[in-house]
Amino acid sequence: GAGVSQTPSNKVTEKGKYVELRCDPISGHTALYWYRQSLGQGPEFLIYFQGTGAADDSGLPNDRFFAVRPEGSVSTLKIQRTERGDSAVYLCASSAGVGGTYEQYFGPGTRLTVT
Amino acid sequence: AQSVSQHNHHVILSEAASLELGCNYSYGGTVNLFWYVQYPGQHLQLLLKYFSGDPLVKGIKGFEAEFIKSKFSFNLRKPSVQWSDTAEYFCAVTRNTGGFKTIFGAGTRLFVKA
């Protein structure tokens, strides 16, 4: 079956611009997670959704970052006024439920480069 | 705050050598523990997980990990590595209560020489 997909696979933008990154989870998965992975580091938690609501957004670095999941399926991570330090691979994962007993399935990521 | 430490950032082994990758976490409550692997050019995928019960868990491709609660450790082992095990390995922890965000370690890059 189809896995988690993310678009675009690569995004190059200029400092100060606005970007949107999209995640399509596995059909039927209620939980969706966003991570950011910088070079040489592990994935860093940003936010996760249970259904349409953000259950924990404590990992969002500042108010330039925002994520939505209006219908409980597709999610969009939005970054305003991008900075060079935002350059990273943004990973999305989904799972059939919330909690550590549920396996997270990861997408291929979106590589964001801010010039 | 929750954190995960992986002691080895880069490991180079010859085929048939034994592997042990260290992982320690800092959280006093009940946790679920994971090892994920990322092969070159592929997505992160689950290697094995521990929730409860037998502290020695077995995963795919001959990997196993042992949860030692007193040491807050969850080390990954494989008795005999293959060239195809060349990948990056990440240890991760999820709290069992009060929020389920997952914290990852920085990763260990393993290179197996043929």
Interface residues (C-beta under 8 A of the other chain):
Chain A: G3 V4 Y33 Y35 G40 Q41 G42 P43 E44 F45 Y48 A55 D56 S58 G59 L91 A93 V98 G99 G100 T101 E103 Q104 F106 G107 P108 G109
Chain B: V4 Q6 H9 V31 N32 F34 Y36 H43 L44 Q45 L46 K49 F51 F90 A92 T94 R95 N96 G99 F100 K101 T102 I103 F104 G105 A106 G107
